[in-house]
């Protein structure tokens, strides 16, 4: 069998292996570069957050509010709410709740 000066048509086994190695190597290099870039960005963001956190000053101390005795209407509403909670929890029966409510409202 006589071979001519070169191979024509599809590449041989060695050519296919070489092409595969080049493609895989390029893909790996690209992947590594993208990973390094994302790690660098994450590190920069973390540093920015830490700087912002350190720059924040603690909130000013707020003076405690002195309690003011509630007015008559507010006091009545709070007492009715207390009665309702006692009734719902089962401490007061229906009759006791009705009697206490009518006494507050009168």
N, C-alpha and C positions, 0 to 999 in steps of 0.2 A: 504494500500500500504506500502510496506516495503522498507526503504531506506538503501542503503548499506553504507559502511564506507566512501566514498568520491565521489566526482563528477568526472566523466570521460568525455572526449570529449571536446567540446567547453566550454570556460569560461562563467560564468554567467554574469548577468547584472552588478553586483558590480565589478567583475574582469575587465570587458570591460571599465567601467568608470575609474577605477584606472589606467589601462594601458594608456588610453587616457590622463589622467591628467599628468602622468609621461612624456609622449611624448611631450605634449604641454609645460610643464614646462621646459623641456630640450631645446626645440626649442627657447623659450623665453630667457632663460639664455644665449644660444649661440648667439642669435641676439643682446642682450644687450652688450655682451663682444665684439662683432665685431664692434658695434657702438662706444663704448668707445675707441677701438683701432684706428678706423679711425679718430675720433675727436682728439686723442692725436697726430697722425701723421700730421693732418692738422695744429694743433697748432705748432708743431715743425717746419714744413715747413714755416709757417708764421713768426716765430721767426728768422729763417735762412735768409729769404728774407729781413726782417727789418735790421738785422745785416749787410748784404751785402750792403743795401741801405745806411746805416749810414757810412760804410767804404769808400764808393765811394767819392772821392774828386771832387769838382767842376772843370770843364775843365779850362785849363789856358786861360787867356784873350788873344785874338788874336788882334794884332795891325791892325787897319783899312788899307785896301789896297788903295793906292793912285791911282786915275784913270789916265791911260796913254792915251793920245789922240790916237785914232785908226789910223792905217795906211791907205793908200789910198784905197786898195782893200777892207778892212773891212768896211771902211766908205761907199763905193759904195754899198756893199751888204746890209748894214743896211738901206741906203736910198731907195734902191729898195724894201726892205721888208716893209718899211713904206708906200711906194706908193701902194704896193699890198694890204696892210691892208686898206688903204683909199679907194681903188677901190672896195674891197670886201664889205666894210661897206656902199658903195653907195655915198660917198662924191665926188668921181671923176667919171666922165662918161668915157666910153670907149675911146673916142677921147682924153680927157684930160689925161688919164692914158698913152695912146700911145705916146702923145707929150712929157710928162714929162719923160717917160722912154727913149725915143730917145735922149732927151736933156742930160740926165745923162750919157748915154752910148757913146755919141760923144765927 
